[in-house]
Amino acid sequence: MDSGQVFCALRSRLSSSFSCAGADTAPFRYPHFHSATDTPDKLDYDRFALVVSGTEKTIAEIAK
């Protein structure tokens, strides 16, 4: 499995099965996506930290 396939597999698990097909579902999941109301106060930084931590652990496991 090359790095592109690994990234695609991880992205699929984190987002949806449409990710690797190139379908962006963000506008359906987040009503402020790429609009004037898409401001930092709407972001969930605690959730971002969990995603980054989980991604870091996953990459470390794959790299073993």
MMTF fields as JSON, N, C-alpha, C and O atoms, coordinates in Angstrom:
{
  "mmtfVersion": "1.0.0",
  "mmtfProducer": "UNKNOWN",
  "numBonds": 255,
  "numAtoms": 256,
  "numGroups": 64,
  "numChains": 1,
  "numModels": 1,
  "chainsPerModel": [1],
  "groupsPerChain": [64],
  "chainIdList": ["A"],
  "bondAtomList": [4, 2, 8, 6, 12, 10, 16, 14, 20, 18, 24, 22, 28, 26, 32, 30, 36, 34, 40, 38, 44, 42, 48, 46, 52, 50, 56, 54, 60, 58, 64, 62, 68, 66, 72, 70, 76, 74, 80, 78, 84, 82, 88, 86, 92, 90, 96, 94, 100, 98, 104, 102, 108, 106, 112, 110, 116, 114, 120, 118, 124, 122, 128, 126, 132, 130, 136, 134, 140, 138, 144, 142, 148, 146, 152, 150, 156, 154, 160, 158, 164, 162, 168, 166, 172, 170, 176, 174, 180, 178, 184, 182, 188, 186, 192, 190, 196, 194, 200, 198, 204, 202, 208, 206, 212, 210, 216, 214, 220, 218, 224, 222, 228, 226, 232, 230, 236, 234, 240, 238, 244, 242, 248, 246, 252, 250],
  "bondOrderList": [1, 1, 1, 1, 1, 1, 1, 1, 1, 1, 1, 1, 1, 1, 1, 1, 1, 1, 1, 1, 1, 1, 1, 1, 1, 1, 1, 1, 1, 1, 1, 1, 1, 1, 1, 1, 1, 1, 1, 1, 1, 1, 1, 1, 1, 1, 1, 1, 1, 1, 1, 1, 1, 1, 1, 1, 1, 1, 1, 1, 1, 1, 1],
  "groupList": [{"groupName": "MET", "atomNameList": ["N", "CA", "C", "O"], "elementList": ["N", "C", "C", "O"], "formalChargeList": [0, 0, 0, 0], "bondAtomList": [1, 0, 2, 1, 3, 2], "bondOrderList": [1, 1, 2], "singleLetterCode": "M", "chemCompType": "L-PEPTIDE LINKING"}, {"groupName": "ASP", "atomNameList": ["N", "CA", "C", "O"], "elementList": ["N", "C", "C", "O"], "formalChargeList": [0, 0, 0, 0], "bondAtomList": [1, 0, 2, 1, 3, 2], "bondOrderList": [1, 1, 2], "singleLetterCode": "D", "chemCompType": "L-PEPTIDE LINKING"}, {"groupName": "SER", "atomNameList": ["N", "CA", "C", "O"], "elementList": ["N", "C", "C", "O"], "formalChargeList": [0, 0, 0, 0], "bondAtomList": [1, 0, 2, 1, 3, 2], "bondOrderList": [1, 1, 2], "singleLetterCode": "S", "chemCompType": "L-PEPTIDE LINKING"}, {"groupName": "GLY", "atomNameList": ["N", "CA", "C", "O"], "elementList": ["N", "C", "C", "O"], "formalChargeList": [0, 0, 0, 0], "bondAtomList": [1, 0, 2, 1, 3, 2], "bondOrderList": [1, 1, 2], "singleLetterCode": "G", "chemCompType": "PEPTIDE LINKING"}, {"groupName": "GLN", "atomNameList": ["N", "CA", "C", "O"], "elementList": ["N", "C", "C", "O"], "formalChargeList": [0, 0, 0, 0], "bondAtomList": [1, 0, 2, 1, 3, 2], "bondOrderList": [1, 1, 2], "singleLetterCode": "Q", "chemCompType": "L-PEPTIDE LINKING"}, {"groupName": "VAL", "atomNameList": ["N", "CA", "C", "O"], "elementList": ["N", "C", "C", "O"], "formalChargeList": [0, 0, 0, 0], "bondAtomList": [1, 0, 2, 1, 3, 2], "bondOrderList": [1, 1, 2], "singleLetterCode": "V", "chemCompType": "L-PEPTIDE LINKING"}, {"groupName": "PHE", "atomNameList": ["N", "CA", "C", "O"], "elementList": ["N", "C", "C", "O"], "formalChargeList": [0, 0, 0, 0], "bondAtomList": [1, 0, 2, 1, 3, 2], "bondOrderList": [1, 1, 2], "singleLetterCode": "F", "chemCompType": "L-PEPTIDE LINKING"}, {"groupName": "CYS", "atomNameList": ["N", "CA", "C", "O"], "elementList": ["N", "C", "C", "O"], "formalChargeList": [0, 0, 0, 0], "bondAtomList": [1, 0, 2, 1, 3, 2], "bondOrderList": [1, 1, 2], "singleLetterCode": "C", "chemCompType": "L-PEPTIDE LINKING"}, {"groupName": "ALA", "atomNameList": ["N", "CA", "C", "O"], "elementList": ["N", "C", "C", "O"], "formalChargeList": [0, 0, 0, 0], "bondAtomList": [1, 0, 2, 1, 3, 2], "bondOrderList": [1, 1, 2], "singleLetterCode": "A", "chemCompType": "L-PEPTIDE LINKING"}, {"groupName": "LEU", "atomNameList": ["N", "CA", "C", "O"], "elementList": ["N", "C", "C", "O"], "formalChargeList": [0, 0, 0, 0], "bondAtomList": [1, 0, 2, 1, 3, 2], "bondOrderList": [1, 1, 2], "singleLetterCode": "L", "chemCompType": "L-PEPTIDE LINKING"}, {"groupName": "ARG", "atomNameList": ["N", "CA", "C", "O"], "elementList": ["N", "C", "C", "O"], "formalChargeList": [0, 0, 0, 0], "bondAtomList": [1, 0, 2, 1, 3, 2], "bondOrderList": [1, 1, 2], "singleLetterCode": "R", "chemCompType": "L-PEPTIDE LINKING"}, {"groupName": "THR", "atomNameList": ["N", "CA", "C", "O"], "elementList": ["N", "C", "C", "O"], "formalChargeList": [0, 0, 0, 0], "bondAtomList": [1, 0, 2, 1, 3, 2], "bondOrderList": [1, 1, 2], "singleLetterCode": "T", "chemCompType": "L-PEPTIDE LINKING"}, {"groupName": "PRO", "atomNameList": ["N", "CA", "C", "O"], "elementList": ["N", "C", "C", "O"], "formalChargeList": [0, 0, 0, 0], "bondAtomList": [1, 0, 2, 1, 3, 2], "bondOrderList": [1, 1, 2], "singleLetterCode": "P", "chemCompType": "L-PEPTIDE LINKING"}, {"groupName": "TYR", "atomNameList": ["N", "CA", "C", "O"], "elementList": ["N", "C", "C", "O"], "formalChargeList": [0, 0, 0, 0], "bondAtomList": [1, 0, 2, 1, 3, 2], "bondOrderList": [1, 1, 2], "singleLetterCode": "Y", "chemCompType": "L-PEPTIDE LINKING"}, {"groupName": "HIS", "atomNameList": ["N", "CA", "C", "O"], "elementList": ["N", "C", "C", "O"], "formalChargeList": [0, 0, 0, 0], "bondAtomList": [1, 0, 2, 1, 3, 2], "bondOrderList": [1, 1, 2], "singleLetterCode": "H", "chemCompType": "L-PEPTIDE LINKING"}, {"groupName": "LYS", "atomNameList": ["N", "CA", "C", "O"], "elementList": ["N", "C", "C", "O"], "formalChargeList": [0, 0, 0, 0], "bondAtomList": [1, 0, 2, 1, 3, 2], "bondOrderList": [1, 1, 2], "singleLetterCode": "K", "chemCompType": "L-PEPTIDE LINKING"}, {"groupName": "GLU", "atomNameList": ["N", "CA", "C", "O"], "elementList": ["N", "C", "C", "O"], "formalChargeList": [0, 0, 0, 0], "bondAtomList": [1, 0, 2, 1, 3, 2], "bondOrderList": [1, 1, 2], "singleLetterCode": "E", "chemCompType": "L-PEPTIDE LINKING"}, {"groupName": "ILE", "atomNameList": ["N", "CA", "C", "O"], "elementList": ["N", "C", "C", "O"], "formalChargeList": [0, 0, 0, 0], "bondAtomList": [1, 0, 2, 1, 3, 2], "bondOrderList": [1, 1, 2], "singleLetterCode": "I", "chemCompType": "L-PEPTIDE LINKING"}],
  "groupTypeList": [0, 1, 2, 3, 4, 5, 6, 7, 8, 9, 10, 2, 10, 9, 2, 2, 2, 6, 2, 7, 8, 3, 8, 1, 11, 8, 12, 6, 10, 13, 12, 14, 6, 14, 2, 8, 11, 1, 11, 12, 1, 15, 9, 1, 13, 1, 10, 6, 8, 9, 5, 5, 2, 3, 11, 16, 15, 11, 17, 8, 16, 17, 8, 15],
  "groupIdList": [1, 2, 3, 4, 5, 6, 7, 8, 9, 10, 11, 12, 13, 14, 15, 16, 17, 18, 19, 20, 21, 22, 23, 24, 25, 26, 27, 28, 29, 30, 31, 32, 33, 34, 35, 36, 37, 38, 39, 40, 41, 42, 43, 44, 45, 46, 47, 48, 49, 50, 51, 52, 53, 54, 55, 56, 57, 58, 59, 60, 61, 62, 63, 64],
  "secStructList": [7, 7, 2, 2, 2, 2, 2, 2, 2, 2, 2, 2, 2, 2, 1, 7, 6, 6, 4, 4, 4, 6, 7, 7, 7, 2, 2, 2, 2, 7, 6, 6, 6, 6, 1, 6, 6, 7, 7, 4, 4, 4, 7, 7, 2, 2, 2, 2, 2, 2, 2, 2, 2, 2, 2, 2, 2, 2, 2, 2, 2, 2, 2, 7],
  "xCoordList": [0.866, 0.0, 0.901, 1.754, 0.714, 1.529, 0.931, -0.175, 1.663, 1.223, -0.11, -0.904, -0.362, -1.65, -2.807, -3.873, -2.603, -3.65, -3.893, -5.034, -2.803, -2.946, -3.73, -4.663, -3.354, -4.063, -5.535, -6.411, -5.799, -7.174, -7.959, -9.105, -7.35, -8.016, -8.303, -9.393, -7.333, -7.54, -8.626, -9.5, -8.562, -9.545, -10.942, -11.908, -11.056, -12.363, -12.941, -14.132, -12.108, -12.591, -12.954, -13.87, -12.227, -12.478, -13.643, -14.292, -13.91, -14.932, -16.09, -17.118, -15.934, -17.001, -16.464, -15.33, -17.245, -16.822, -16.739, -16.196, -17.261, -17.218, -15.88, -15.58, -15.072, -13.826, -12.898, -12.39, -12.672, -11.724, -12.286, -11.537, -13.573, -14.184, -14.147, -14.556, -13.655, -13.541, -14.792, -14.864, -15.774, -17.012, -16.862, -16.631, -16.992, -16.873, -18.244, -19.141, -18.402, -19.696, -19.719, -20.714, -18.633, -18.566, -19.741, -20.262, -20.182, -21.302, -22.586, -23.428, -22.731, -23.923, -23.771, -24.763, -22.52, -22.26, -22.061, -22.248, -21.687, -21.357, -21.941, -21.388, -23.04, -23.755, -22.957, -23.305, -21.9, -21.107, -19.929, -19.181, -19.741, -18.589, -18.38, -19.249, -17.203, -16.793, -17.8, -18.056, -18.355, -19.271, -18.797, -17.843, -19.454, -19.076, -19.272, -18.653, -20.131, -20.371, -19.411, -19.531, -18.471, -17.479, -16.341, -15.304, -16.554, -15.625, -15.025, -15.611, -13.864, -13.187, -14.032, -13.821, -14.966, -15.782, -16.712, -17.258, -16.894, -17.773, -17.02, -17.636, -15.707, -14.899, -14.827, -14.86, -14.729, -14.642, -13.182, -12.773, -12.407, -10.975, -10.661, -9.647, -11.493, -11.29, -11.413, -10.623, -12.393, -12.564, -11.392, -10.918, -10.92, -9.75, -8.554, -7.816, -8.373, -7.248, -7.363, -6.356, -8.563, -8.759, -8.428, -7.803, -8.842, -8.56, -7.058, -6.521, -6.376, -4.931, -4.225, -3.319, -4.623, -4.026, -4.233, -3.299, -5.443, -5.732, -4.98, -4.504, -4.871, -4.128, -2.656, -2.026, -2.11, -0.706, -0.454, 0.541, -1.349, -1.197, -1.312, -0.575, -2.224, -2.402, -1.173, -0.713, -0.648, 0.558, 1.738, 2.531, 1.86, 2.954, 2.83, 3.837, 1.613, 1.404, 1.719, 2.34, 1.306, 1.58, 3.084, 3.591, 3.788, 5.219, 6.065, 7.24, 5.494, 6.265, 6.68, 7.33],
  "yCoordList": [-1.182, 0.0, 1.23, 1.376, 2.116, 3.32, 4.41, 4.256, 5.509, 6.559, 7.175, 7.564, 7.267, 7.803, 6.914, 7.401, 5.611, 4.666, 4.704, 4.624, 4.826, 4.922, 6.17, 6.114, 7.307, 8.553, 8.43, 8.857, 7.85, 7.685, 6.816, 7.127, 5.73, 4.845, 5.568, 5.437, 6.325, 7.083, 8.129, 8.289, 8.833, 9.879, 9.278, 9.88, 8.116, 7.462, 7.166, 7.37, 6.692, 6.354, 7.601, 7.579, 8.682, 9.908, 10.708, 11.453, 10.565, 11.388, 10.537, 10.435, 9.935, 9.115, 8.273, 8.472, 7.349, 6.503, 7.282, 6.776, 8.492, 9.309, 10.011, 10.492, 10.077, 10.835, 10.398, 11.23, 9.103, 8.612, 8.718, 8.663, 8.866, 9.036, 10.5, 10.834, 11.372, 12.777, 13.596, 14.76, 13.011, 13.727, 14.439, 13.797, 15.733, 16.518, 16.665, 17.283, 16.095, 16.158, 17.209, 17.327, 17.979, 18.97, 19.949, 20.257, 20.452, 21.396, 20.803, 21.542, 19.488, 18.848, 18.629, 18.533, 18.551, 18.294, 19.572, 19.57, 20.659, 21.911, 23.069, 23.446, 23.63, 24.647, 25.929, 26.695, 26.173, 27.392, 27.208, 28.159, 26.012, 25.667, 26.673, 26.864, 27.316, 28.28, 29.414, 29.831, 29.896, 31.031, 32.141, 31.959, 33.262, 34.396, 34.077, 34.706, 33.104, 32.732, 31.648, 31.192, 31.235, 30.223, 30.91, 31.235, 31.124, 31.878, 30.993, 29.966, 31.373, 30.549, 30.192, 29.139, 31.029, 30.742, 29.541, 29.017, 29.11, 27.967, 26.637, 25.573, 26.697, 25.485, 24.804, 25.46, 23.488, 22.681, 22.261, 21.201, 23.097, 22.864, 21.623, 20.969, 21.29, 20.067, 18.837, 17.9, 18.841, 17.719, 17.654, 16.566, 18.814, 18.833, 18.183, 17.409, 18.509, 17.947, 16.42, 15.719, 15.911, 14.461, 13.823, 12.764, 14.462, 13.941, 13.936, 12.955, 15.019, 15.099, 14.031, 13.364, 13.864, 12.852, 11.449, 10.649, 11.155, 9.845, 9.605, 8.498, 10.639, 10.528, 10.28, 9.453, 10.99, 10.807, 9.361, 8.752, 8.821, 7.439, 6.441, 5.456, 6.689, 5.798, 5.795, 4.734, 6.956, 7.049, 6.371, 5.693, 6.547, 5.898, 4.376, 3.68, 3.859, 2.415, 1.914, 0.862, 2.639, 2.247, 2.257, 1.412, 3.207, 3.363, 2.276, 2.127, 1.518, 0.467, -0.63, -1.585],
  "zCoordList": [0.0, 0.0, 0.0, 0.875, -0.979, -1.01, -0.121, 0.398, 0.052, 0.979, 0.56, 1.416, -0.739, -1.197, -0.805, -0.429, -0.889, -0.5, 1.004, 1.458, 1.779, 3.237, 3.593, 4.395, 2.996, 3.273, 2.9, 3.652, 1.748, 1.287, 2.264, 2.588, 2.737, 3.688, 5.001, 5.558, 5.492, 6.732, 6.548, 7.4, 5.437, 5.176, 5.08, 5.548, 4.488, 4.375, 5.746, 5.981, 6.638, 7.977, 8.778, 9.6, 8.53, 9.273, 8.709, 9.443, 7.44, 6.82, 6.325, 6.995, 5.178, 4.617, 3.486, 3.049, 3.01, 1.902, 0.596, -0.386, 0.564, -0.643, -0.824, -1.917, 0.227, 0.184, -0.927, -1.679, -1.038, -2.044, -3.449, -4.424, -3.56, -4.877, -5.308, -6.42, -4.425, -4.753, -4.484, -4.879, -3.822, -3.511, -2.166, -1.142, -2.172, -0.945, -0.307, -0.88, 0.88, 1.573, 2.674, 3.39, 2.824, 3.895, 3.891, 4.963, 2.732, 2.753, 3.36, 3.871, 3.304, 3.88, 5.38, 6.101, 5.85, 7.265, 8.07, 9.286, 7.409, 8.097, 7.296, 6.263, 7.756, 6.972, 6.712, 5.813, 7.479, 7.315, 6.368, 6.138, 5.81, 4.985, 3.858, 3.007, 3.868, 2.837, 2.627, 1.497, 3.711, 3.616, 4.554, 5.311, 4.499, 5.352, 6.831, 7.688, 7.133, 8.533, 9.027, 10.164, 8.195, 8.565, 9.317, 8.74, 10.61, 11.441, 12.539, 12.882, 13.099, 14.097, 15.316, 15.917, 15.688, 16.873, 16.672, 17.643, 15.45, 15.172, 15.205, 15.154, 15.29, 15.247, 16.608, 17.649, 16.583, 17.804, 17.98, 17.508, 18.659, 18.797, 19.628, 19.386, 20.587, 21.368, 20.476, 20.591, 19.598, 18.662, 17.688, 17.361, 17.222, 16.342, 17.033, 16.424, 18.311, 19.07, 19.152, 19.055, 19.329, 19.369, 18.016, 17.962, 16.944, 15.603, 15.349, 14.833, 15.706, 15.496, 16.323, 15.825, 17.56, 18.428, 17.867, 17.831, 17.436, 16.86, 15.569, 15.317, 14.751, 13.495, 13.773, 13.114, 14.743, 15.123, 15.573, 15.181, 16.388, 16.882, 15.743, 15.7, 14.829, 13.684, 12.793, 12.372, 12.506, 11.662, 12.348, 11.693, 13.656, 14.398, 14.315, 14.182, 14.392, 14.282, 12.878, 12.723, 11.876, 10.488, 10.217, 9.479, 10.809, 10.565, 11.223, 10.887, 12.148, 12.85, 11.918, 12.341]
}
